Amino acid sequence: MTKGYNYDELRKDLERLEWMYPFLRMESIGRSVLGKEIPAVRLGTGRRKIHYNAALHANEWITTPILMKFIEEAAISCEQGKTFRGKDMRRICDHITLWFVPMVNPDGVNLVLDGPDFSQPYYKELLDWNGGSADFRNWKSNIRGVDLNDQFPAHWEEERLRRASLGPGERDYGGPSPLSEPEAAAMAHFTCMHDFELVIALHTQGQEIYWNYRDMEPLGSRSIASLFAAASGYKSVRLSGSDAGYKDWFIQQFKRPGFTVEIGLGTNPLPIEMLPQLYEEALPILLEGLDA
């Protein structure tokens, strides 16, 4: 199967980071359909709260090691008291609490990378939903064939009509109702439990930054997106004709800046060999978000 970064790799790295940097806080925000814990990582203790997440879409799994590398480099900077690409992380972590969810869709990521497991639920259904093929490299959805970034209660009904998806599949099926999937429900609950001032959801690909939602975004969102674009070389895009995403719901619910960042160029899933390049592309945006 595809070489990449699956849920087991994530768990190993989280355990290592927790041992090496005890000031990192690890917790679970919920469980996936197949019962995998969805881990969150906290760095910092400041009043302002910022959130970054990755791998809402299964075949965009490379966003997880990007975020994990950022967490580790930020933690090293905090521990050693050194700057991180010019940022004083100790000072930042005194003023900001950073919450990360590195892999929102663990069942889907494992399906893309490791293929279907005949001993698990949904094996036969998955093959049917995938046209009889055991190749799930193009799969974006969770293990029940629901696209988690079409799951949020932000004009969900309109997105369902626009997608016109008849049922579970590799992409674009928003489920039977908003937040029907435990992964999306966990993200919504986690977000409501915190007072995030800004969120960034990492996706691939396109080298674009989406910052608006139905004119509900605060006035500063465009300016922040412009700063992200200037730092990264990505394009700031005013998006229309799209609903029910995490960023959309966050903007609608909290009237605060929310961003979808489409990292890299190519065909999903982007290969693991691109990780160093993709990290360098994403890093200026992740760092700029600390000052936004």
C-alpha positions in Angstrom: 0.0 0.0 0.0 0.9 3.7 -0.1 3.9 4.7 1.9 2.9 7.3 4.4 2.1 8.4 7.9 -0.8 6.4 9.5 -2.5 6.4 12.9 0.1 4.1 14.5 2.9 6.4 13.5 1.0 9.3 15.0 0.5 7.5 18.3 4.2 6.6 18.5 5.3 10.2 17.8 2.8 11.6 20.4 4.1 9.2 23.1 7.7 10.3 22.2 6.9 14.0 22.4 5.0 13.6 25.6 8.0 11.9 27.2 10.5 14.4 25.8 8.5 17.5 26.5 6.3 17.1 29.6 5.0 20.6 29.3 3.0 19.4 26.3 -0.5 18.3 27.3 -2.1 15.4 25.5 -5.8 14.5 25.6 -8.5 12.8 23.5 -11.3 14.9 22.1 -13.4 11.7 21.2 -13.3 8.5 19.2 -13.6 7.6 15.5 -16.2 5.3 14.1 -13.9 2.3 14.8 -13.0 3.5 18.3 -9.7 5.2 17.7 -9.0 8.1 20.1 -8.7 11.4 18.3 -5.7 13.1 20.0 -5.3 16.7 20.8 -2.0 18.5 21.8 -1.8 21.7 23.9 1.3 23.9 23.8 1.4 27.1 25.9 -0.7 28.5 28.7 -1.6 31.9 27.5 -5.0 33.7 27.5 -5.4 33.7 23.7 -6.4 30.4 22.2 -5.5 29.3 18.7 -6.3 26.0 17.0 -4.8 24.1 14.0 -6.1 20.8 12.7 -5.1 18.4 9.9 -6.3 15.3 8.0 -10.1 16.0 8.0 -9.8 14.3 4.6 -8.2 10.8 4.5 -6.1 11.1 1.4 -4.7 14.4 2.7 -2.9 12.6 5.5 0.4 14.3 4.7 -1.0 17.4 6.6 -0.6 15.3 9.8 3.2 15.0 9.7 3.4 18.6 8.7 1.6 19.6 11.9 3.5 17.1 14.0 6.8 18.6 12.8 5.6 22.1 13.7 4.6 20.9 17.2 8.0 19.3 17.8 10.0 22.3 16.5 7.9 24.7 18.6 8.4 22.5 21.7 12.1 22.4 21.1 12.2 26.1 20.9 10.2 26.5 24.1 12.4 24.0 26.0 15.8 25.5 24.8 14.7 29.1 24.9 15.7 29.7 21.3 13.8 31.4 18.6 11.9 29.4 16.1 12.4 31.0 12.7 12.6 34.3 14.4 9.7 33.7 16.8 10.3 33.8 20.6 8.2 30.7 21.4 8.6 31.0 25.2 7.1 34.5 25.1 4.4 33.3 22.6 3.5 30.4 24.8 3.1 32.8 27.8 0.5 34.7 25.9 -1.1 32.0 23.7 -2.5 28.5 24.2 -2.1 26.5 21.0 -4.4 23.5 20.5 -3.6 21.0 17.8 -5.7 18.1 16.4 -3.2 16.4 14.1 -5.5 13.7 12.6 -9.2 14.2 12.7 -10.0 11.2 10.5 -7.8 8.3 11.7 -10.0 5.5 10.3 -10.0 7.1 6.8 -6.2 7.7 6.9 -5.5 4.1 7.7 -7.9 3.0 5.0 -6.0 5.1 2.4 -2.6 3.9 3.5 -3.2 0.3 4.6 -6.2 -0.7 2.7 -9.5 -2.3 4.0 -9.3 -4.8 6.8 -11.6 -7.7 6.2 -11.9 -8.4 9.9 -13.4 -4.9 10.6 -16.9 -3.6 10.2 -17.8 -2.0 6.9 -15.4 -4.1 4.9 -18.0 -5.3 2.4 -19.7 -1.9 2.3 -16.4 -0.2 1.6 -15.7 -2.3 -1.4 -19.2 -1.6 -2.7 -18.8 2.1 -2.1 -15.4 2.1 -3.8 -16.8 0.4 -7.0 -15.4 -3.0 -6.0 -11.8 -1.8 -5.8 -9.5 -2.4 -2.9 -7.4 0.6 -3.9 -8.5 3.5 -1.6 -5.8 6.0 -2.4 -8.4 8.6 -3.6 -10.6 8.1 -0.5 -11.4 11.4 1.3 -14.2 10.3 3.6 -14.3 8.5 6.9 -14.8 4.7 7.3 -18.6 5.1 6.7 -18.1 6.9 3.5 -19.0 10.4 4.9 -17.0 13.4 3.9 -16.2 15.0 7.3 -15.6 18.5 5.7 -19.2 18.4 4.5 -20.6 17.5 8.0 -20.8 20.8 9.8 -24.1 22.7 10.4 -23.3 25.7 8.1 -26.0 25.6 5.4 -25.5 21.8 5.4 -28.7 21.2 3.4 -27.6 23.5 0.6 -24.2 21.7 0.4 -26.0 18.3 0.2 -28.1 19.5 -2.7 -25.1 21.0 -4.5 -23.1 17.8 -4.1 -26.0 15.7 -5.2 -24.2 12.6 -3.7 -26.5 9.6 -3.5 -24.8 8.0 -0.6 -21.6 6.9 1.0 -18.5 7.0 -1.1 -14.9 8.3 -1.4 -16.0 12.0 -1.3 -18.7 14.6 -1.2 -21.4 12.7 0.8 -22.3 14.9 3.8 -23.9 12.1 5.8 -27.6 11.6 6.8 -27.5 14.8 9.0 -25.0 17.4 10.3 -22.5 16.0 12.8 -23.8 12.4 12.3 -20.2 11.2 12.4 -18.3 11.0 15.7 -15.2 12.6 14.3 -17.1 15.7 13.2 -19.1 15.8 16.4 -15.9 15.6 18.4 -14.4 18.5 16.5 -17.5 20.6 17.0 -17.7 19.8 20.7 -13.9 20.5 21.2 -14.2 23.8 19.4 -17.2 24.9 21.5 -15.4 24.0 24.7 -12.6 26.4 23.9 -12.6 30.1 23.1 -10.5 30.0 20.0 -9.7 33.4 18.5 -8.5 31.9 15.2 -8.5 28.4 13.6 -6.6 26.9 10.6 -7.6 23.7 8.9 -4.8 22.1 6.8 -5.8 20.4 3.5 -4.1 19.6 0.3 -3.6 20.8 -2.5 -3.7 24.0 -4.5 -1.5 26.6 -2.6 -4.5 28.6 -1.7 -5.9 30.2 1.4 -9.7 30.4 1.9 -10.8 33.0 4.5 -14.4 34.0 4.0 -17.8 32.5 4.5 -21.1 34.1 3.3 -19.9 37.6 4.5 -20.0 36.3 8.1 -16.3 36.6 8.6 -14.9 39.4 10.7 -13.4 42.4 8.9 -9.8 41.4 9.7 -10.0 38.0 8.0 -9.0 39.3 4.6 -6.0 41.2 6.0 -4.9 38.1 7.9 -5.2 36.0 4.7 -3.1 38.6 2.9 -0.4 38.3 5.5 -0.5 34.5 5.2 -0.2 34.9 1.4 2.7 37.3 1.6 4.6 35.0 4.0 4.0 31.8 2.0 3.5 32.8 -1.7 0.1 31.2 -1.6 -2.9 32.8 -3.1 -5.6 34.3 -0.9 -9.0 33.3 -2.4 -12.5 34.6 -1.7 -14.5 31.3 -2.0 -18.1 31.0 -3.0 -20.4 28.0 -3.6 -19.1 25.9 -0.7 -20.7 25.2 2.6 -20.7 22.8 5.6 -16.9 22.8 6.1 -15.2 23.2 9.5 -13.9 26.6 8.6 -17.4 27.7 7.4 -19.0 26.5 10.6 -16.4 28.2 12.8 -16.9 31.5 11.1 -20.7 31.2 11.2 -20.8 30.1 14.8 -18.2 32.4 16.4 -17.7 35.3 13.9 -14.0 34.9 14.2 -11.2 34.3 11.7 -11.2 30.8 10.3 -9.0 29.6 7.4 -8.6 26.6 5.1 -5.1 26.3 3.8 -4.6 24.0 0.8 -0.9 23.0 0.9 1.1 22.0 -2.1 0.4 21.3 -5.7 -0.2 17.9 -7.4 -2.6 15.0 -7.1 -3.9 13.8 -3.8 -2.5 12.0 -1.9 0.7 13.9 -2.2 3.7 11.6 -1.8 5.6 11.5 1.5 8.7 12.5 -0.4 7.2 16.0 -0.7 7.0 16.4 3.1 10.1 18.7 3.5 8.9 21.0 0.7 5.3 21.1 2.0 6.5 21.8 5.5 8.5 24.8 4.3 5.4 26.0 2.4 3.1 25.7 5.4 5.5 26.9 8.1 5.2 30.6 7.4 1.5 30.5 7.6 1.5 28.5 10.9 4.0 30.9 12.4 2.1 34.0 11.1 -1.1 32.6 12.7 0.6 33.1 16.1 0.7 36.9 15.7 -2.6 37.3 13.8 
